[in-house]
Every structure is written in C-alpha cells, then in structure tokens.
C-alpha cells in the first residue's frame, strides 16, 4: 500500500522551516517574469492573482514573485510589477492574502534591472522588437556601474556614489512596503546580469572607486543592500538572496567569488541562498537537466544557511534526488510550473503520497 501519512512523506514534501517561517514542503516557485502590467504603473493585476494563486492552490510551499522593481527605472520592461509606492503594496496585499489562504507562503523578489532595464517585454506580440525601448515609446535611461552597455542595448548612465546610496534606500523602502503588503519573505535579486550582479562581475564592473577596483569593492553594493534590508525586514521573516554562481566565462564572476559573497551574506543575516547562474554577459552555456545543481552543492558545503537549487528541475523523482544527495535544501521550479500549476500535486502522486493534503477542498475530488 502506498504511504499516505506525514511520517512517510519523502523530504521533498515534508513540512519544514526557514528561519521563523513554517513551509508545507520544500518546493519553491521560482521567479518568472510575466510582463502583464498593461497599465505600465507597476501595480500587480488580476493576472498576478490568478498566476500566483493557482500555484498556491497547486501545492507549492513557497511562492516567489517575478522580479519586482524597487524603483521605476529598475524595471526590466514597462510592464513589470513594482513595490515603490503604496498603491502597489495595497494591490500585492490582495494576492499575498489569497495565496496564504491556500496554505502557501509567499516572497517578493526585489530587483533593479540596471543596464538591462527599459527593454521590450518578452511576449509574442513584441517578438519583432529587440533592444532598448526608446524614451519616446515609454522607455527611460538605464543605469549601471559604468557606461558600458549590455550587448544589443543602449549605453546606461554610470551611477554616482550618491545615486548608489539612493538605490540602497530604494531596496529598504520596498522591503518596508513588502511587510505592509503581507509578504512572508523577501528575496533580493543579485543574479542574471541585473544591477547588483553587474557590480559583482569583473567583466562588467570596471569602476576604480570603492564600488569597484577589487573584489571587496565589487561586493560592496550587494552587502550594503543586504545589510540595510536585514535591518528593516522583521527578524523572524526570512531574507533570501538569489545569486548567479558563475558568469560561465574565464575571468568573470565564478564559484570562488560566490563562496566569499555567500559567507559575507550569511554574516549580515541572510537566511538562505537561491542559486542560479549567468546573465551578466553573453556566454555559451550548456543547458540541460540539473545543469546548475552542482553550484548549489558547492555553496551548500561552504556555508551553514539553507540552499535552494534551480535549473531545469522538471521531474519529481529528480528533484527528490537533489535533496537525497545533499545538493540543496530546497528545489525551485520555474518553467515547468508555467505549464503545470499543480506540479507539487503530481510530485506527491509520483512519490507515493496520496493523502490529498496539497489540494484545496474544492479540488480534492480531482486528486491523482
């Protein structure tokens, strides 16, 4: 007979804790940009309620929102969500409340796109448009560590020291609004070639001041943001950081620098690390199932805080193997979750758990 009790559950489906937060399983919804704010005001809409709410009802333990900008100029596209004003926070509160009612916990990913801002949304209706959106067409001037552009995009403005300090405060203000909106956790987006990763990567950050020049300088912005947000964000609520563990190019950001950063982040109170890769520069990446998991394992062996692995984890048995091998403490599901809101429910079925607890009552009759 298949096991049907909590005691028999595989680790993937076991209730667990992250800092002071109780989570019903070890499955995270990875952040996936939606580009569905048609009003271009950063306010999440019914789309975001349904998108995140469906996955909450589908059994995910922790939902992480799409990259949510801490300032208007920090958006990847004009159609991104934001958390730089109170109207946005109020709209988010409707979404957090619904998701929590379904038994999920929800985190907001706070982000600044840096030199990769003001780009056309990655949606089919914009498939014939590439690059930077001009200012006359609802675009804006992007910013970065220097004026060097990301290939195919317009050159950004280099941030001054005073503007860097404003960016830090934008993250702090967004974290404050995240608390008022009812979020259970905050994830800081330091990955994928956006602003903080741009400062980290020696291939991008060629500044010669205290925010560049050497490894310590390149880490400065990341640590200033993490420290300031940790001071603002409630101590019992998790603070997560997502990093790119490597640029996939010799001479770029790599795993040794990631270990140094992870140890420093842990010292300032970060509770977990969400490990991805790439994005700062164009690189030849051999993408395949679990292609990023090895980096998660290396970082897990270097720090004490929990680690989440991501990267084409589509099969429940393979996701369970990641935990069984000790590669990570959590797994994050991204693209697979776009096509299957109930991925955790299928995972429970395939791993032999048939108790139906991941289904809302109205859906119990449809359980596997």
C-alpha positions in Angstrom: 0.0 0.0 0.0 1.3 3.5 -0.9 2.3 5.6 2.1 -0.3 8.2 3.0 0.9 9.7 6.3 3.1 12.7 7.0 5.6 10.4 8.7 6.1 8.5 5.4 6.5 11.6 3.2 9.7 12.0 1.2 11.8 15.0 2.1 10.6 17.0 -0.9 7.1 17.0 0.6 8.0 17.3 4.3 6.9 20.4 6.2 10.0 22.4 7.1 11.1 25.8 8.5 13.1 28.6 7.0 14.1 31.0 9.8 10.9 31.5 11.7 8.7 30.6 8.7 6.8 27.3 8.5 6.6 26.0 5.0 4.5 23.0 4.0 7.1 21.4 1.7 10.5 22.1 0.1 9.2 23.1 -3.3 9.6 26.8 -4.3 8.0 28.5 -7.2 11.0 30.2 -8.9 10.5 33.8 -10.0 9.3 34.1 -13.6 8.7 37.4 -15.3 5.1 37.8 -16.6 5.2 41.3 -18.3 1.5 41.6 -17.7 1.2 45.1 -16.1 -0.6 46.6 -19.1 -1.1 50.0 -17.4 2.7 50.2 -17.0 2.4 51.5 -13.5 3.9 48.6 -11.6 0.6 47.6 -9.9 0.0 43.9 -10.0 -3.3 42.9 -11.6 -5.8 40.0 -11.7 -3.3 38.2 -13.9 -0.8 38.1 -11.0 -3.6 37.0 -8.6 -4.6 34.1 -10.8 -1.0 33.2 -11.8 0.3 33.0 -8.2 -3.0 31.9 -6.7 -3.2 28.9 -9.0 0.2 27.8 -7.9 -0.6 28.3 -4.3 -3.7 26.1 -4.8 -1.4 23.7 -6.7 0.6 22.9 -3.6 3.8 24.9 -3.8 5.4 25.6 -0.4 6.9 29.0 -1.1 6.0 31.2 -4.0 8.5 33.8 -5.2 7.1 36.6 -7.3 8.5 37.8 -10.5 11.3 40.4 -10.4 9.5 43.3 -8.7 11.3 46.7 -9.2 12.3 48.9 -6.3 12.0 52.0 -8.5 10.5 52.9 -11.9 13.9 52.9 -13.6 14.7 49.5 -12.0 12.1 47.7 -14.2 13.2 45.3 -16.9 10.3 46.4 -19.0 7.5 49.0 -18.6 5.1 46.0 -17.9 6.9 44.8 -14.8 5.5 44.8 -11.3 6.9 47.2 -8.7 6.9 47.9 -5.0 8.0 51.6 -4.9 4.6 53.1 -3.9 1.7 52.3 -1.6 -0.8 51.6 -4.4 1.4 48.7 -5.5 1.7 47.5 -1.9 -2.1 47.5 -1.5 -2.6 45.5 -4.7 0.0 43.0 -3.6 -1.8 42.5 -0.3 -4.8 41.0 -2.0 -2.5 38.5 -3.7 -0.5 37.6 -0.6 -3.7 37.1 1.4 -5.2 34.7 -1.1 -2.1 32.7 -1.6 -1.7 32.3 2.2 -5.3 31.1 2.5 -4.4 28.2 0.2 -1.6 27.1 2.6 1.3 28.6 0.7 3.9 31.1 1.8 4.9 34.0 -0.5 8.0 36.0 -1.0 8.6 39.1 -3.1 11.7 39.2 -5.3 13.0 42.8 -5.0 15.0 43.8 -8.1 16.8 46.5 -10.0 17.5 45.7 -13.7 20.5 48.1 -14.0 21.8 48.3 -17.5 19.3 45.6 -18.7 16.4 47.9 -17.9 13.9 49.6 -20.3 13.7 46.6 -22.7 10.8 45.3 -24.7 8.7 42.7 -22.9 9.5 39.1 -23.7 6.0 38.4 -25.1 4.9 37.1 -28.5 3.3 40.4 -29.5 6.7 42.1 -29.1 8.7 39.4 -30.9 9.7 41.7 -33.7 11.2 44.2 -31.3 14.5 43.9 -29.7 16.8 46.0 -27.5 16.2 49.1 -25.5 12.8 50.9 -25.6 13.4 54.5 -26.7 12.3 57.2 -24.3 9.6 58.4 -26.7 8.0 55.0 -26.6 7.7 54.7 -22.8 11.3 53.8 -22.2 13.8 55.5 -19.9 17.6 55.9 -19.3 19.1 52.8 -17.8 21.9 52.9 -15.2 24.8 50.7 -14.3 28.2 50.5 -12.7 29.7 52.2 -15.8 28.5 53.4 -19.2 29.4 50.1 -20.8 26.2 48.6 -22.4 25.0 45.0 -22.4 25.3 43.8 -26.0 22.4 44.9 -28.1 21.2 47.5 -25.6 21.8 51.2 -25.3 24.6 52.5 -23.1 23.5 53.2 -19.5 24.4 56.1 -17.3 27.1 55.3 -14.7 25.7 55.6 -11.1 27.4 58.2 -8.9 28.1 57.4 -5.2 25.0 59.4 -4.2 22.8 57.5 -6.7 24.2 54.2 -5.3 23.1 55.3 -1.8 19.6 56.0 -3.2 19.4 52.5 -4.8 20.2 51.0 -1.4 17.4 53.1 0.2 15.0 52.1 -2.6 15.5 48.4 -1.6 14.9 49.3 2.1 11.7 51.2 1.2 10.5 48.3 -0.9 11.2 45.9 2.0 9.1 48.1 4.3 6.2 48.0 1.8 6.6 44.2 1.5 5.9 44.0 5.2 2.8 46.1 4.9 1.7 44.0 1.9 1.8 40.8 4.0 4.7 39.0 2.3 6.2 36.2 4.3 9.8 36.6 3.0 11.9 38.9 0.8 14.3 37.6 -1.9 16.9 40.1 -3.1 17.7 39.6 -6.8 21.5 39.7 -7.1 21.6 37.4 -10.2 21.1 37.3 -14.0 23.1 40.3 -15.0 20.9 42.8 -13.3 22.2 45.8 -11.3 23.8 44.0 -8.3 25.3 41.2 -10.4 26.7 43.9 -12.7 28.6 45.4 -9.8 29.8 41.9 -8.7 31.1 40.8 -12.1 34.6 41.9 -13.0 33.6 41.6 -16.7 31.1 44.4 -16.1 32.3 46.4 -13.2 35.4 48.3 -14.2 35.0 51.1 -11.7 38.1 52.3 -9.8 36.4 53.7 -6.7 35.2 51.9 -3.6 32.4 50.2 -5.5 34.9 48.6 -7.9 38.7 48.3 -8.2 38.9 45.0 -6.4 36.8 42.0 -5.1 35.9 43.8 -1.9 34.7 46.9 -3.8 32.7 44.8 -6.3 30.9 43.1 -3.4 30.2 46.4 -1.6 26.8 47.2 -3.1 25.4 43.7 -2.5 26.4 43.7 1.1 25.1 47.3 1.7 21.7 46.3 0.3 21.6 43.0 2.2 22.6 44.7 5.5 20.2 47.6 5.1 17.3 45.3 4.2 18.0 42.9 7.0 17.9 45.8 9.5 14.5 46.8 8.1 12.9 43.4 7.4 11.5 41.6 10.5 14.0 39.3 12.2 11.6 36.3 12.2 10.9 36.6 8.5 13.4 35.0 6.0 15.7 37.1 3.9 16.8 35.2 0.8 19.3 36.2 -1.8 19.4 34.9 -5.4 22.8 34.9 -7.0 24.4 33.8 -10.2 27.1 31.4 -9.1 29.1 31.9 -12.3 29.3 34.1 -15.4 30.4 30.9 -17.4 33.4 32.8 -18.7 37.0 32.7 -17.6 37.9 35.9 -15.8 34.3 36.6 -14.8 32.4 36.1 -11.6 32.8 32.5 -10.5 32.2 30.0 -7.8 35.0 31.0 -5.5 33.8 34.6 -5.5 30.3 33.3 -4.9 31.5 31.4 -1.8 33.1 34.5 -0.5 29.9 36.5 -1.1 27.8 33.8 0.4 29.8 33.7 3.6 29.6 37.5 3.9 25.8 37.5 3.3 25.4 34.9 6.0 27.3 37.1 8.4 24.9 40.0 7.8 21.9 37.9 8.5 20.8 36.4 5.1 18.8 33.2 5.8 19.0 31.3 2.5 20.7 31.4 -0.9 18.9 30.7 -4.1 21.5 29.6 -6.6 21.2 30.3 -10.4 23.9 31.2 -12.9 24.8 33.5 -15.8 23.3 36.7 -17.3 25.9 39.4 -16.8 27.5 38.8 -20.2 26.7 36.7 -23.2 28.1 33.2 -22.7 27.9 29.8 -24.2 26.0 27.8 -21.6 25.4 24.0 -22.0 21.8 24.0 -20.7 20.3 20.7 -19.6 18.5 19.0 -16.7 20.1 20.0 -13.3 22.8 22.0 -15.1 23.1 24.4 -12.1 22.7 22.0 -9.3 26.4 21.4 -8.8 26.9 25.0 -7.9 24.2 24.7 -5.3 26.0 21.7 -3.8 29.4 23.6 -3.7 27.8 26.5 -1.9 25.9 24.3 0.5 29.2 22.7 1.6 30.7 26.2 2.2 28.0 27.9 4.3 25.5 26.9 7.0 22.4 28.6 5.6 20.0 26.6 3.5 20.4 26.5 -0.2 17.8 26.3 -3.0 18.7 24.8 -6.3 17.1 25.7 -9.6 17.7 24.9 -13.3 15.5 22.6 -15.4 14.3 20.6 -12.5 11.2 19.1 -14.1 10.9 15.6 -12.8 9.7 15.0 -9.2 12.0 12.0 -8.7 15.0 14.0 -9.9 14.0 16.8 -7.6 13.8 14.4 -4.7 17.3 13.0 -5.7 18.7 16.6 -5.4 17.6 16.6 -1.7 18.6 13.0 -1.1 22.2 13.6 -2.4 22.5 16.7 -0.2 22.9 19.0 -3.2 20.4 21.5 -1.7 17.8 22.0 1.0 15.0 23.3 -1.4 14.2 23.0 -5.1 12.8 25.8 -7.2 10.6 25.0 -10.2 10.3 27.6 -12.9 9.4 26.8 -16.5 7.7 23.5 -15.5 5.5 25.5 -13.2 4.3 27.7 -16.1 2.8 24.8 -17.8 1.7 22.9 -14.7 0.4 24.9 -11.7 -0.2 21.7 -9.8 3.4 20.3 -10.2 3.7 19.6 -6.4 0.4 17.6 -6.5 1.8 15.5 -9.3 5.1 15.1 -7.4 3.1 13.8 -4.4 1.4 11.2 -6.6 4.6 10.1 -8.3 6.5 9.9 -4.9 3.7 7.7 -3.4 1.9 10.3 -1.2 -1.8 10.0 -1.9 -3.3 11.8 1.1 -4.6 14.8 -0.9 -3.4 17.4 1.6 -1.9 19.6 -1.2 -5.4 20.1 -2.7 -7.9 22.7 -1.8 -11.1 21.1 -0.6 -13.0 22.0 -3.8 -10.3 20.2 -5.9 -9.9 17.1 -3.7 -12.1 15.0 -6.0 -9.6 15.7 -8.8 -6.6 14.4 -6.9 -4.3 11.9 -8.5 
